[in-house]
Amino acid sequence: MLGQRRSALVRFAPLFWKPNPDAASAHRAFLEKLLTRGAAVGYRTPTSVLIAAAQAEGWNVDDAHVPDGRWVDDPDATEMWARFVEDHRADRVRMVCPVYEPARADFAAAYGLSVANTWWLRELPGSEGGTANERVALPGATAVTVSAPPVYAPPGPMLFLPEVADPWQAITPALEVAARRGCAGVVVDHHPGEDALEAALIGAGFRAHCAYYTGPL
């Protein structure tokens, strides 16, 4: 089920979400480890699945799927979420909602979650071979090269900017540095109200990629 969901997203970000040929076995091993070591809880119906991974504050919902992405209208989605709430009422949750799955975001909002931050993405075709886990000096921002989860295989790491103090000073150099370092793209973390950063990202050809909805169950 989760493989079907991933394959449907690839066309929206073909470098960021480039599939690993061994994605099925890698993801199965990852989820089995989470579930058997008590670091996650899982819910499923014959056609749907929701896995919530434990994090420092509550739960992270990323691996979840309902048929055709019909979250708001799907009784399986409602049933799984109700069971999740029943088991973990008042815990905090973060739900990953790619902007390409608007019904998923509508579902999160309907259950009282709100956008805490959004990742903006610009892919860099032709750039490849970089090294992950390196801090990168940038004017007006902090940055680090980040490898993809094992289910994906982009041609290089992503240059991730978790904090931008001066967007007009940081964004263009970030693209130049990322390309030189063989990064397959640049991802910038944006928070509601950061209007100058949003304007700079739009001007530099970035697009909103994934929103993170948070709140109490």
C-alpha atoms as an extended CHARMM CRD file, in Angstrom:
* protein
*
       217  EXT
         1         1  MET       CA              0.0000000000        0.0000000000        0.0000000000  PROA      1               0.0000000000
         2         2  LEU       CA              2.7270000000        2.4460000000        0.9620000000  PROA      2               0.0000000000
         3         3  GLY       CA              4.6880000000        1.5890000000       -2.1640000000  PROA      3               0.0000000000
         4         4  GLN       CA              1.6750000000        2.5200000000       -4.2750000000  PROA      4               0.0000000000
         5         5  ARG       CA              1.4690000000        5.8670000000       -2.5190000000  PROA      5               0.0000000000
         6         6  ARG       CA              5.1730000000        6.5870000000       -3.0260000000  PROA      6               0.0000000000
         7         7  SER       CA              5.0410000000        5.7250000000       -6.7230000000  PROA      7               0.0000000000
         8         8  ALA       CA              2.1640000000        8.1640000000       -7.2510000000  PROA      8               0.0000000000
         9         9  LEU       CA              4.2060000000       11.0230000000       -5.7400000000  PROA      9               0.0000000000
        10        10  VAL       CA              7.4130000000       10.5430000000       -7.7400000000  PROA      10              0.0000000000
        11        11  ARG       CA              6.2760000000       12.6060000000      -10.7390000000  PROA      11              0.0000000000
        12        12  PHE       CA              5.8820000000       15.6950000000       -8.5530000000  PROA      12              0.0000000000
        13        13  ALA       CA              9.5050000000       15.6240000000       -7.3370000000  PROA      13              0.0000000000
        14        14  PRO       CA             11.4010000000       13.0770000000       -9.4710000000  PROA      14              0.0000000000
        15        15  LEU       CA             14.8050000000       13.7930000000       -7.9280000000  PROA      15              0.0000000000
        16        16  PHE       CA             13.7280000000       14.2170000000       -4.3050000000  PROA      16              0.0000000000
        17        17  TRP       CA             11.5900000000       11.0810000000       -4.4720000000  PROA      17              0.0000000000
        18        18  LYS       CA             13.6300000000        9.0420000000       -6.9540000000  PROA      18              0.0000000000
        19        19  PRO       CA             12.8270000000        5.4440000000       -5.9620000000  PROA      19              0.0000000000
        20        20  ASN       CA             15.4380000000        3.1140000000       -4.5480000000  PROA      20              0.0000000000
        21        21  PRO       CA             15.2590000000       -0.1510000000       -6.5560000000  PROA      21              0.0000000000
        22        22  ASP       CA             15.2390000000       -1.9700000000       -3.1990000000  PROA      22              0.0000000000
        23        23  ALA       CA             12.6110000000        0.3380000000       -1.6780000000  PROA      23              0.0000000000
        24        24  ALA       CA             10.1200000000       -2.4270000000       -0.8170000000  PROA      24              0.0000000000
        25        25  SER       CA             12.5680000000       -4.4970000000        1.2180000000  PROA      25              0.0000000000
        26        26  ALA       CA             14.2200000000       -1.4260000000        2.7780000000  PROA      26              0.0000000000
        27        27  HSD       CA             10.8980000000        0.0300000000        3.8800000000  PROA      27              0.0000000000
        28        28  ARG       CA              9.6440000000       -3.2970000000        5.1840000000  PROA      28              0.0000000000
        29        29  ALA       CA             12.7930000000       -3.7170000000        7.3050000000  PROA      29              0.0000000000
        30        30  PHE       CA             12.5050000000       -0.1430000000        8.6060000000  PROA      30              0.0000000000
        31        31  LEU       CA              8.8350000000       -0.4920000000        9.5740000000  PROA      31              0.0000000000
        32        32  GLU       CA              9.3620000000       -3.9260000000       11.1090000000  PROA      32              0.0000000000
        33        33  LYS       CA             12.1150000000       -2.4900000000       13.2910000000  PROA      33              0.0000000000
        34        34  LEU       CA              9.8980000000        0.4020000000       14.3960000000  PROA      34              0.0000000000
        35        35  LEU       CA              6.8760000000       -1.7450000000       15.1740000000  PROA      35              0.0000000000
        36        36  THR       CA              8.6620000000       -4.5940000000       16.9390000000  PROA      36              0.0000000000
        37        37  ARG       CA             10.7470000000       -2.3080000000       19.1550000000  PROA      37              0.0000000000
        38        38  GLY       CA              7.7620000000       -0.3260000000       20.3800000000  PROA      38              0.0000000000
        39        39  ALA       CA              8.7600000000        2.8910000000       18.6110000000  PROA      39              0.0000000000
        40        40  ALA       CA              5.5930000000        2.9780000000       16.5110000000  PROA      40              0.0000000000
        41        41  VAL       CA              1.9320000000        2.0050000000       16.5070000000  PROA      41              0.0000000000
        42        42  GLY       CA              0.0470000000        0.7440000000       13.4640000000  PROA      42              0.0000000000
        43        43  TYR       CA             -3.5660000000        0.6290000000       12.3000000000  PROA      43              0.0000000000
        44        44  ARG       CA             -4.9330000000       -0.9320000000        9.1480000000  PROA      44              0.0000000000
        45        45  THR       CA             -8.0280000000       -2.0390000000        7.2830000000  PROA      45              0.0000000000
        46        46  PRO       CA             -8.0730000000       -4.2980000000        4.2080000000  PROA      46              0.0000000000
        47        47  THR       CA             -7.2960000000       -1.2920000000        1.9790000000  PROA      47              0.0000000000
        48        48  SER       CA             -5.6910000000        1.3300000000        4.2530000000  PROA      48              0.0000000000
        49        49  VAL       CA             -2.8440000000        1.7280000000        6.7040000000  PROA      49              0.0000000000
        50        50  LEU       CA             -1.5970000000        4.3040000000        9.2300000000  PROA      50              0.0000000000
        51        51  ILE       CA              1.6850000000        4.0240000000       11.1080000000  PROA      51              0.0000000000
        52        52  ALA       CA              2.6160000000        6.5720000000       13.7650000000  PROA      52              0.0000000000
        53        53  ALA       CA              6.2590000000        6.6840000000       14.8180000000  PROA      53              0.0000000000
        54        54  ALA       CA              7.2020000000        7.8360000000       18.3000000000  PROA      54              0.0000000000
        55        55  GLN       CA              9.1730000000       11.0740000000       18.4870000000  PROA      55              0.0000000000
        56        56  ALA       CA             10.4160000000       13.3470000000       21.2560000000  PROA      56              0.0000000000
        57        57  GLU       CA              7.0010000000       14.9570000000       21.6550000000  PROA      57              0.0000000000
        58        58  GLY       CA              4.2060000000       12.5920000000       20.6620000000  PROA      58              0.0000000000
        59        59  TRP       CA              3.8530000000       10.9270000000       17.2630000000  PROA      59              0.0000000000
        60        60  ASN       CA              4.8550000000       11.4390000000       13.6450000000  PROA      60              0.0000000000
        61        61  VAL       CA              2.4450000000       10.2340000000       10.9310000000  PROA      61              0.0000000000
        62        62  ASP       CA              4.1200000000        9.8980000000        7.5410000000  PROA      62              0.0000000000
        63        63  ASP       CA              3.5780000000        6.2840000000        6.4560000000  PROA      63              0.0000000000
        64        64  ALA       CA             -0.1720000000        6.3250000000        5.8740000000  PROA      64              0.0000000000
        65        65  HSD       CA             -2.3770000000        5.5410000000        2.8840000000  PROA      65              0.0000000000
        66        66  VAL       CA             -6.0470000000        5.3650000000        1.9580000000  PROA      66              0.0000000000
        67        67  PRO       CA             -7.3900000000        4.3670000000       -1.4770000000  PROA      67              0.0000000000
        68        68  ASP       CA             -7.0690000000        7.1100000000       -4.1020000000  PROA      68              0.0000000000
        69        69  GLY       CA             -5.9950000000        9.5850000000       -1.4290000000  PROA      69              0.0000000000
        70        70  ARG       CA             -9.6150000000       10.2480000000       -0.4360000000  PROA      70              0.0000000000
        71        71  TRP       CA             -8.8300000000       11.0680000000        3.1720000000  PROA      71              0.0000000000
        72        72  VAL       CA            -11.7760000000       13.3010000000        4.0270000000  PROA      72              0.0000000000
        73        73  ASP       CA            -14.4400000000       11.0390000000        2.5140000000  PROA      73              0.0000000000
        74        74  ASP       CA            -12.9180000000        7.6690000000        3.3630000000  PROA      74              0.0000000000
        75        75  PRO       CA            -14.4860000000        5.6910000000        6.2560000000  PROA      75              0.0000000000
        76        76  ASP       CA            -11.2340000000        3.7410000000        6.7280000000  PROA      76              0.0000000000
        77        77  ALA       CA             -9.3220000000        6.9710000000        7.3620000000  PROA      77              0.0000000000
        78        78  THR       CA            -11.9270000000        8.0690000000        9.9030000000  PROA      78              0.0000000000
        79        79  GLU       CA            -11.8630000000        4.6700000000       11.6130000000  PROA      79              0.0000000000
        80        80  MET       CA             -8.0700000000        4.4640000000       11.8380000000  PROA      80              0.0000000000
        81        81  TRP       CA             -7.7800000000        8.0190000000       13.1570000000  PROA      81              0.0000000000
        82        82  ALA       CA            -10.5100000000        7.3820000000       15.7480000000  PROA      82              0.0000000000
        83        83  ARG       CA             -8.6330000000        4.3400000000       17.0320000000  PROA      83              0.0000000000
        84        84  PHE       CA             -5.3950000000        6.3250000000       17.0860000000  PROA      84              0.0000000000
        85        85  VAL       CA             -7.0510000000        9.0910000000       19.1140000000  PROA      85              0.0000000000
        86        86  GLU       CA             -8.6890000000        6.5690000000       21.4570000000  PROA      86              0.0000000000
        87        87  ASP       CA             -5.3300000000        4.9630000000       22.2260000000  PROA      87              0.0000000000
        88        88  HSD       CA             -3.3080000000        8.1810000000       22.5450000000  PROA      88              0.0000000000
        89        89  ARG       CA             -5.7460000000       10.9460000000       23.4010000000  PROA      89              0.0000000000
        90        90  ALA       CA             -4.1310000000       14.3480000000       24.1570000000  PROA      90              0.0000000000
        91        91  ASP       CA             -0.7010000000       13.2680000000       22.8550000000  PROA      91              0.0000000000
        92        92  ARG       CA              0.7680000000       15.5950000000       20.2700000000  PROA      92              0.0000000000
        93        93  VAL       CA              0.9700000000       14.4880000000       16.6590000000  PROA      93              0.0000000000
        94        94  ARG       CA              2.7170000000       15.7080000000       13.5240000000  PROA      94              0.0000000000
        95        95  MET       CA              1.2500000000       14.6710000000       10.1720000000  PROA      95              0.0000000000
        96        96  VAL       CA              3.3610000000       14.9800000000        7.0260000000  PROA      96              0.0000000000
        97        97  CYS       CA              1.2040000000       16.3420000000        4.1890000000  PROA      97              0.0000000000
        98        98  PRO       CA              2.8310000000       16.7320000000        0.7660000000  PROA      98              0.0000000000
        99        99  VAL       CA              1.1390000000       19.6160000000       -1.0170000000  PROA      99              0.0000000000
       100       100  TYR       CA              0.3940000000       17.1970000000       -3.8690000000  PROA      100             0.0000000000
       101       101  GLU       CA             -2.0450000000       15.3650000000       -1.5570000000  PROA      101             0.0000000000
       102       102  PRO       CA             -4.4830000000       18.1810000000       -0.6530000000  PROA      102             0.0000000000
       103       103  ALA       CA             -7.1120000000       15.8010000000        0.7700000000  PROA      103             0.0000000000
       104       104  ARG       CA             -4.5790000000       14.6330000000        3.3530000000  PROA      104             0.0000000000
       105       105  ALA       CA             -4.0440000000       18.2280000000        4.4880000000  PROA      105             0.0000000000
       106       106  ASP       CA             -7.8170000000       18.8140000000        4.5850000000  PROA      106             0.0000000000
       107       107  PHE       CA             -8.1600000000       15.7310000000        6.7890000000  PROA      107             0.0000000000
       108       108  ALA       CA             -5.4720000000       16.9910000000        9.1870000000  PROA      108             0.0000000000
       109       109  ALA       CA             -7.1260000000       20.4020000000        9.4130000000  PROA      109             0.0000000000
       110       110  ALA       CA            -10.5440000000       18.8220000000        9.9870000000  PROA      110             0.0000000000
       111       111  TYR       CA             -9.1460000000       17.0940000000       13.0720000000  PROA      111             0.0000000000
       112       112  GLY       CA             -7.7620000000       20.3000000000       14.5370000000  PROA      112             0.0000000000
       113       113  LEU       CA             -4.1770000000       20.1900000000       13.3110000000  PROA      113             0.0000000000
       114       114  SER       CA             -2.5340000000       23.3010000000       11.8840000000  PROA      114             0.0000000000
       115       115  VAL       CA              0.5560000000       24.0190000000        9.7920000000  PROA      115             0.0000000000
       116       116  ALA       CA              3.6530000000       24.3870000000       11.9470000000  PROA      116             0.0000000000
       117       117  ASN       CA              6.1490000000       24.5740000000        9.0660000000  PROA      117             0.0000000000
       118       118  THR       CA              6.5020000000       23.8230000000        5.3690000000  PROA      118             0.0000000000
       119       119  TRP       CA              9.4300000000       22.5390000000        3.3440000000  PROA      119             0.0000000000
       120       120  TRP       CA             10.0510000000       24.3810000000        0.0930000000  PROA      120             0.0000000000
       121       121  LEU       CA             11.9870000000       22.5580000000       -2.6220000000  PROA      121             0.0000000000
       122       122  ARG       CA             13.9820000000       23.3230000000       -5.7180000000  PROA      122             0.0000000000
       123       123  GLU       CA             15.4990000000       20.3460000000       -7.4880000000  PROA      123             0.0000000000
       124       124  LEU       CA             18.8310000000       20.6920000000       -9.3120000000  PROA      124             0.0000000000
       125       125  PRO       CA             18.8750000000       18.4230000000      -12.3910000000  PROA      125             0.0000000000
       126       126  GLY       CA             22.3740000000       17.4140000000      -13.4320000000  PROA      126             0.0000000000
       127       127  SER       CA             23.8470000000       17.8760000000       -9.9680000000  PROA      127             0.0000000000
       128       128  GLU       CA             24.9800000000       14.6460000000       -8.3160000000  PROA      128             0.0000000000
       129       129  GLY       CA             27.5840000000       12.8390000000       -6.2430000000  PROA      129             0.0000000000
       130       130  GLY       CA             27.6300000000       15.0300000000       -3.1390000000  PROA      130             0.0000000000
       131       131  THR       CA             28.4410000000       14.0250000000        0.4340000000  PROA      131             0.0000000000
       132       132  ALA       CA             25.8200000000       13.9760000000        3.2000000000  PROA      132             0.0000000000
       133       133  ASN       CA             26.1270000000       15.1730000000        6.7940000000  PROA      133             0.0000000000
       134       134  GLU       CA             28.3030000000       18.1880000000        6.0590000000  PROA      134             0.0000000000
       135       135  ARG       CA             27.6830000000       21.6050000000        7.5670000000  PROA      135             0.0000000000
       136       136  VAL       CA             27.7840000000       24.3120000000        4.9280000000  PROA      136             0.0000000000
       137       137  ALA       CA             28.7230000000       27.9420000000        5.5130000000  PROA      137             0.0000000000
       138       138  LEU       CA             26.1230000000       30.2730000000        3.9960000000  PROA      138             0.0000000000
       139       139  PRO       CA             25.5050000000       34.0070000000        4.4060000000  PROA      139             0.0000000000
       140       140  GLY       CA             22.2740000000       34.6000000000        6.2830000000  PROA      140             0.0000000000
       141       141  ALA       CA             21.3900000000       30.9560000000        6.9780000000  PROA      141             0.0000000000
       142       142  THR       CA             22.4350000000       27.6800000000        8.5280000000  PROA      142             0.0000000000
       143       143  ALA       CA             22.7280000000       24.6980000000        6.1770000000  PROA      143             0.0000000000
       144       144  VAL       CA             23.6370000000       21.0130000000        6.1410000000  PROA      144             0.0000000000
       145       145  THR       CA             23.7110000000       18.3160000000        3.4680000000  PROA      145             0.0000000000
       146       146  VAL       CA             21.1980000000       15.5610000000        4.2310000000  PROA      146             0.0000000000
       147       147  SER       CA             20.8910000000       12.0560000000        2.7800000000  PROA      147             0.0000000000
       148       148  ALA       CA             17.5540000000       10.6090000000        1.6850000000  PROA      148             0.0000000000
       149       149  PRO       CA             15.6650000000        7.8880000000        3.5810000000  PROA      149             0.0000000000
       150       150  PRO       CA             16.6070000000        4.4030000000        2.3060000000  PROA      150             0.0000000000
       151       151  VAL       CA             13.4380000000        4.0740000000        0.2150000000  PROA      151             0.0000000000
       152       152  TYR       CA             14.6890000000        6.8560000000       -2.0520000000  PROA      152             0.0000000000
       153       153  ALA       CA             17.8300000000        7.2050000000       -4.1620000000  PROA      153             0.0000000000
       154       154  PRO       CA             18.3400000000       10.7800000000       -5.4080000000  PROA      154             0.0000000000
       155       155  PRO       CA             21.6320000000       11.3510000000       -7.2680000000  PROA      155             0.0000000000
       156       156  GLY       CA             22.9860000000       13.3680000000       -4.3590000000  PROA      156             0.0000000000
       157       157  PRO       CA             22.0240000000       14.6890000000       -0.9030000000  PROA      157             0.0000000000
       158       158  MET       CA             19.7400000000       17.6500000000       -0.3360000000  PROA      158             0.0000000000
       159       159  LEU       CA             21.0940000000       20.9260000000        0.9920000000  PROA      159             0.0000000000
       160       160  PHE       CA             18.7530000000       21.6510000000        3.9040000000  PROA      160             0.0000000000
       161       161  LEU       CA             18.3310000000       25.1340000000        5.3770000000  PROA      161             0.0000000000
       162       162  PRO       CA             16.5830000000       24.7350000000        8.7670000000  PROA      162             0.0000000000
       163       163  GLU       CA             16.8080000000       28.4410000000        9.5750000000  PROA      163             0.0000000000
       164       164  VAL       CA             17.1250000000       31.4980000000        7.3590000000  PROA      164             0.0000000000
       165       165  ALA       CA             17.9230000000       34.8400000000        8.9900000000  PROA      165             0.0000000000
       166       166  ASP       CA             18.2560000000       36.8330000000        5.7500000000  PROA      166             0.0000000000
       167       167  PRO       CA             16.4740000000       35.2450000000        2.7830000000  PROA      167             0.0000000000
       168       168  TRP       CA             17.6540000000       37.7870000000        0.2310000000  PROA      168             0.0000000000
       169       169  GLN       CA             21.2380000000       37.1020000000        1.2130000000  PROA      169             0.0000000000
       170       170  ALA       CA             20.9560000000       33.3170000000        1.5860000000  PROA      170             0.0000000000
       171       171  ILE       CA             18.7930000000       31.7470000000       -1.1180000000  PROA      171             0.0000000000
       172       172  THR       CA             20.7970000000       32.4220000000       -4.2960000000  PROA      172             0.0000000000
       173       173  PRO       CA             24.1300000000       31.3870000000       -2.7050000000  PROA      173             0.0000000000
       174       174  ALA       CA             22.4190000000       28.2480000000       -1.3740000000  PROA      174             0.0000000000
       175       175  LEU       CA             21.5550000000       27.1820000000       -4.9150000000  PROA      175             0.0000000000
       176       176  GLU       CA             25.0740000000       27.8780000000       -6.1440000000  PROA      176             0.0000000000
       177       177  VAL       CA             26.7360000000       26.0370000000       -3.2430000000  PROA      177             0.0000000000
       178       178  ALA       CA             24.3640000000       23.0760000000       -3.5630000000  PROA      178             0.0000000000
       179       179  ALA       CA             25.1700000000       22.6310000000       -7.2380000000  PROA      179             0.0000000000
       180       180  ARG       CA             28.9260000000       22.8280000000       -6.5880000000  PROA      180             0.0000000000
       181       181  ARG       CA             28.6500000000       20.2420000000       -3.8230000000  PROA      181             0.0000000000
       182       182  GLY       CA             26.6800000000       17.7760000000       -5.9460000000  PROA      182             0.0000000000
       183       183  CYS       CA             23.3840000000       18.1800000000       -4.0980000000  PROA      183             0.0000000000
       184       184  ALA       CA             20.2850000000       17.0590000000       -5.9690000000  PROA      184             0.0000000000
       185       185  GLY       CA             18.2450000000       19.9310000000       -4.5810000000  PROA      185             0.0000000000
       186       186  VAL       CA             17.7550000000       22.5620000000       -1.9000000000  PROA      186             0.0000000000
       187       187  VAL       CA             15.1050000000       22.3000000000        0.8330000000  PROA      187             0.0000000000
       188       188  VAL       CA             14.2170000000       25.3100000000        2.9770000000  PROA      188             0.0000000000
       189       189  ASP       CA             12.1620000000       25.1500000000        6.1740000000  PROA      189             0.0000000000
       190       190  HSD       CA              9.5370000000       27.9250000000        6.2260000000  PROA      190             0.0000000000
       191       191  HSD       CA              7.2480000000       28.9030000000        9.1080000000  PROA      191             0.0000000000
       192       192  PRO       CA              3.9250000000       30.7530000000        8.9240000000  PROA      192             0.0000000000
       193       193  GLY       CA              4.4500000000       34.4950000000        8.9080000000  PROA      193             0.0000000000
       194       194  GLU       CA              7.8770000000       34.4110000000        7.2610000000  PROA      194             0.0000000000
       195       195  ASP       CA              6.6510000000       36.4880000000        4.3250000000  PROA      195             0.0000000000
       196       196  ALA       CA             10.0430000000       37.7350000000        3.1600000000  PROA      196             0.0000000000
       197       197  LEU       CA             11.3700000000       34.1930000000        3.0240000000  PROA      197             0.0000000000
       198       198  GLU       CA              8.3350000000       33.0220000000        1.0370000000  PROA      198             0.0000000000
       199       199  ALA       CA              8.7910000000       35.8580000000       -1.4710000000  PROA      199             0.0000000000
       200       200  ALA       CA             12.4810000000       35.0560000000       -1.8800000000  PROA      200             0.0000000000
       201       201  LEU       CA             11.7320000000       31.3580000000       -2.4010000000  PROA      201             0.0000000000
       202       202  ILE       CA              9.0950000000       32.0330000000       -5.0380000000  PROA      202             0.0000000000
       203       203  GLY       CA             11.4380000000       34.4230000000       -6.8240000000  PROA      203             0.0000000000
       204       204  ALA       CA             14.1840000000       31.7790000000       -6.8650000000  PROA      204             0.0000000000
       205       205  GLY       CA             11.9610000000       29.0960000000       -8.3730000000  PROA      205             0.0000000000
       206       206  PHE       CA             11.1860000000       27.0910000000       -5.2340000000  PROA      206             0.0000000000
       207       207  ARG       CA              7.7750000000       25.5440000000       -4.6070000000  PROA      207             0.0000000000
       208       208  ALA       CA              5.9880000000       24.4660000000       -1.4550000000  PROA      208             0.0000000000
       209       209  HSD       CA              6.6440000000       20.7470000000       -1.1140000000  PROA      209             0.0000000000
       210       210  CYS       CA              5.5570000000       19.2620000000        2.2320000000  PROA      210             0.0000000000
       211       211  ALA       CA              3.5350000000       20.8450000000        5.0260000000  PROA      211             0.0000000000
       212       212  TYR       CA              3.7580000000       19.5950000000        8.6040000000  PROA      212             0.0000000000
       213       213  TYR       CA              0.4810000000       19.7480000000       10.4920000000  PROA      213             0.0000000000
       214       214  THR       CA              0.6960000000       19.5260000000       14.2830000000  PROA      214             0.0000000000
       215       215  GLY       CA             -1.5490000000       19.5920000000       17.3390000000  PROA      215             0.0000000000
       216       216  PRO       CA             -2.9880000000       17.4040000000       20.0950000000  PROA      216             0.0000000000
       217       217  LEU       CA             -4.9300000000       14.2490000000       19.3190000000  PROA      217             0.0000000000
